[in-house]
Amino acid sequence: MTSTTARLTLPPLNFANILLAVGLVAIIIPTMMFVSQESWSQETGAHGPIVLFTGLWLLRRRWVVAKPFMEPASTLPILLLATICLPLFLFARITQIVEIEGYLMYSLVLIALYSIVGRTAMKLMWFPLFYMLFVFPPPDTLIALITQPLKILISQAAISFLHVLGYPIGGAGVMIQIGQYQLLVAAACSGLNSLVSLSAISLFYIYVRHQADWRYSLLLSSMIIPVAIIANFIRVLILILLTYYSGEAAAQGFMHNFAGITMFMIAVLTIFAIDSVLEPIWRRLHTKRDAA
């Protein structure tokens, strides 16, 4: 068993490494404070602290595996990458664009890590390093690009479903008219902002449980988006029916947030349930194939 000392072994303390550490602290702390204020306090970024701590835990575990393969990388590619990323980071820092600043700061951290441990070790730690990207808020334009067609799909599906049940409902795009009330299905109302959080938590669960079987991990990962869409569809139905029976005040008050939290938890538990059903079937199929 590897001792605690071995697990926490860090690069040797010399002038270059101390200077690198000071530089990283100088860019990490202000940016992370900015990210926590602008993103983690919002519904869309509430998963950020969870991802940060679980990501560091995963990185610590993979560090032990990668340690025998660590060696300093070549200086030239590091200088080239730093020359590109550092001015962009400073520009983002000045302009206070949280999405760009977070990703550029993380890029500089990866460059520094690469300079110390090298390519092979980075490959062995690929998942924690990728997973930590969820700490930072994705660009609004990317979220809008992904969620807009999903919002329209969910809105139209909800209208069709309730119309079949006899409700006085109609609408176009993301606008829904039910009875005397008109609703706008925004990203927050449709629950699609939870897609990033659900992806992060689900990927963490899948990696910890099934990292040895990448094919099954890929199959289970493909279930995340359908589960999120179904959960968000149910949330929209709940909000429409709350508005119809109790008015806009009830639908936009406590029950609005409660419906979002509840459906998010149901979506996470659904991923766990799919895994518990799918994994035995997967194992039986592979056992039969290996025996054939």
N, C-alpha and C positions, 0 to 999 in steps of 0.2 A: 504493500500500500504506500502511495506517495505521501510523504510527510507534508505538514502545513508549510514548513519552510520552503520545500521544493515547489509547492504550488504557487507561492507568492514571490518566487525569485524574479527579480527585475534586472534590466540591463545594468552594467557596472556604472558607478558614479564617476564620471570624468567631466572635464569642463564642457565638452560638446554636448553631452547628454543633459547636464544641468542647465545649459543655455537653452536647449530644446524644450526642456520641461517648463522653464520660466515662460518661454514664448507661448507654449500651448495653454498654460494657465491664463495668460494675459488675453487670449482670444476666446477660450472656452467659457470662463466665468461670466463675462458680460453678455455673451450670446445666449447662454443657457438661462440667465436671468430674464433676458428679453423674451425668449421662447416661452418660459413659464408664465410670464405676465400676459403675453398676447395670445397664446395658444392653449396652454394647460388649464386656464381658467374658463375656457369655453367648452361647450358640449363636444365639439369636433375634435378637441385635443386632450380630453380628460384622461385618455389612456396613456399619455406621454410619460408620466412618472412611473407607471407600471412597467412600460416597455424599457425604460432606462434601467431600472433595478434588475429586472429579469434578464435583460440583455447583458448587463455586467456580470451577472451570475453565470450565464451561458459562456461568456467570453473567458471567465476564469476557469471553467471546466475544460474548454478547448485549448487554453493556453498550455495546460499540462501535456496534452497530446502533441501540440505543435512545438514545444520547447526544444526537443532534440534536433529539429530542422531549422532552427533560427540562425540566420547569419545576415550581417549587414548587406544592404542592397547597393548597387552601383550608384555613384554620386550623380552622374549626368542626368539620368531620367528623373531623379528626385528634384534636382535644381530646375529642370524644365517644367515639371508639374507645379512646383511651388511658385515659379515665376508667373505662371498662368493664373493660378487660383488665388494667390495672395492679393494682387491688385483688385480682382473681382470681389473678394471678401471685404476689402476696405471700402470699396464703392457701395456694397450692400449694407455695410455697417453705417456708413454716412447717411444713406437714403432710408434706413430703417425699414427695409423690406424683409419681414421676418422669415418668409418661406425661403427666399434666396440666401439670406444670411446663414440660416441654420444648415442648409445643405453644403454651402461653401466652407463653413467652419468645420463640418464633419469631413469634408474632402481634405482639408489641411491636416486633420487628425489622422486620417488614413495614410496620407503621404508620410507623415512623421513615423507612424507605426511601420509602414513598409520600409522606411530607411533603416529601422532597427532590426526587424525580424526577417525581412526578405519575402520573396514571392511564394516559396513553398509553404512557409508558415501561414501566410495570409490565406492561401487556398484552404488550409486545414481549419481556419477560423471563419470561413466564408459566411456561414449562416448567422452567427451572432453579429457580425459586421453588417450584413444585409438587414437583419431584423432591427438593428438600432436606428435605421432610417425612419422607422415609424415614430421615433421620438419627436420628429419635426413635422410641422403641418404641411401637407401637400399644397402645391399652388392652386389658388382659387380657380384659375382658368381650366386646369386639368380636372378638378372636381366637377365644375360646371359641364365640361365636355362629356364626362362619364355619366353624371346624374341626370342631365336634362332628358335624354331619351328614356331613361328608367322612370323618371317622374311621370312622363307622359304615358308610358306603358302602364304603370301602377294606377294612375288616375283613371284611364279609360277602362281598365279591368274592374276597378271598384264601381264605376258608373254602370257598366254592363251587368255586374253581379247583383247590385242592389235594384237595378231596373227590372231584372227577371223576378226578383222577390216582391215587386209591386210598389217600390218606393217612388215618390215623385222626384226624380233625379235626372239631371242632364248636365251637359258641359262640353267644353272644347279645350284641348290641350291640358293645361294644369289647372284650369278654372272649373269648379264644380258648383252646380246649383242644386240644392236640395230643399224643397219646401220654399220658405221665405229667405233662406240663408244662402250666401255665396261664399265659397271657400277658395283660397289659393293654396294649392299644394306646393309649398316651397320645399327646399332640400331638407330643412330641419323638420318640417311637418311630415314629410314622407319617411323620415327616419333614415334616409340614405347617407347622412353624415356618419351613421354608425357603421357603414361598410368598412371604413378604414380601421376602426377599433375592432370590429369582428374579425377582420383579416389578420390583424396583429396577434390577437389572443389565440385565434385558431391555429395560426402557423406555429406559434410557440408550443402549443399543446401537441400538434402533430410532430414537430421536430423532436421534442423530448420523448414522446412515446414510440415513434416509428422511424427514427432517423436511419436505422439499419436497413429499412426496406424503402428505397426511394420511389419505387413504382407505386406501392400502396400509398405512400405519403402524397404523391402527385394526384392519385385518384381521390383521396380524401380532401385535398386542397381544392379540387375542382367543385366540391360541394358547397364551398363557402358563399359564392355569389348567388346561386339559386336559393340557398337558405335565407340569405339577407333579403332577397327580393320578396320571398313569400312572407317573411316576418314584417317587412315594411308594408306590404299589401294589407296584412291584417291590422297593422297600426292605423293605416289610412281609413279602413272600414270602421274601426273603433271611433276615430275622431269624427267621421261623418255622422255616425249614428248618435254620438254624444251631442253634436251640434243640432241634429234634427229633433232629438227628444228633450234636451236640456238647455239648448241655446248656446250662443257663441261664448258666453262668459265661462260656462262649465268646460267647454271643449278646449278653451285657450288658457285655462287656469291650471290648477294642480293636476287634474286628470291628463292634461296634455303631456306634461313631463313624466307622470307616472306610467302612461301608456308607452312612452319611449323607453324608459328603463326596463319595464316589464318585457317588452318585445325583444329588447337586446339580450336580456338574460335567457329568454326562451330560445333565441337564435343560438346562443353559445351552448345551451344544454342540448339543442337539436344536433349540433355537430358532435357532441359527446355520444349521443344516442345512436347516430348514424355509424359512428366508429364501432360502438359495441355490437351492432348488428352486422356490419360489413366485414369486420376483421375475421370472425370465425369462418364466414363464407370464403373469403380470400384465402385463408390458410388451407381450407379443405380442397379448394380448386388447385392450389399449388401442390398440395400433397399428392393428389391424384395424378397431376401432370408429371411430377417427379417419379412416381411409382410406375407410370406407363412406359 
